[in-house]
Amino acid sequence: MDSAQVDAYLRRLGAEYPARPTLDALRALHLLHLRTVPFENLSVHLGEEIVLEEGRLLDKVVGGRRGGFCYELNGVFGALLAALGYEVTLLAARVYGDGGRLGIPYDHMVLLVRTADGGDWLADVGFGAHSHGPLAFGERAEQDDPGGTFRVVEAGPDAAGVRGAEATARAADLDVLREGRPVYRVDIRPRVLDDFVSGAWWHSTSPRSHFLQSTVCSRITEDGGRITLSGRRLTATAPDGGREERELGTDEEVLTAYREHFGIRLDRVPVRRCADTG
């Protein structure tokens, strides 16, 4: 990422160029990203290809003023952080689903970020409703965040009953918990962007992928709440948990909501894609 691309990305976030790659700067960038770049799966339903290449991600998120899902958002945010002087490692994670079952390999991407003031942090701007700031990688006590109370703990055998040598090999994995419930399991081995291509393909095509169940577009609001458009339902959640929902009746209302609440300008409403069943 060259200096012009960095400047454009920071303008997209409404952020100043940090003097040093410190924790305070990371926290500010993380929160601005969640406020300005929505978590969204619209490309899947618009028939747009998901391409995990830095240049294409910059074109989409910065040039096109769009959002994306985890591979795109954390992938491009990691590239920005690296260009700003942070030490960034891509990590794979598997999301906990119904019954405590873990998702597919490369189900999710998170970032391990080392700051100039010596700390290691788990950053994640691509999970939807999650922590507003990075989580301390080495801390095992509860971590309070506007998004909830989180813990990062050593993982035990997974819900499928892994034992023996495989369980030992996974002993270094970490579980991220929110309000005491596991959210996802992180494999701490370093990865590269290409490793996540299979996960992006699966989430874009599989009938088991929740991304194919409905369109979704969501971001944190400036007051710490959340605004979400799922299908035609627009939901505003206040920081105290209060909710307001309304169903949008016309295509023009949907396109206006994308534009006014998320800064996304579309010429047509995304139509729910049917999953590949072959």
Secondary structure, DSSP 8 states (H G I E B T S, - for coil): --HHHHHHHHHHHT----SS--HHHHHHHHHHHHHHS-EE-HHHHHT------HHHHHIIIIIS---B-HHHHHHHHHHHHHHTT-EEEEEEEEEB-GGG-B--TT-EEEEEEE-TTS-EEEE-SSSSSS-SS-EETT--S-EEETTEEEEEEE--S-TT---HHHHHHTTT-EEEEETTEEEEEEEEEEE-GGGGHHHHHHHHH-TT-GGGTS-EEEEE-TTS-EEEEETTEEEEE-TTS-EEEEE--SHHHHHHHHHHHH----SS----------
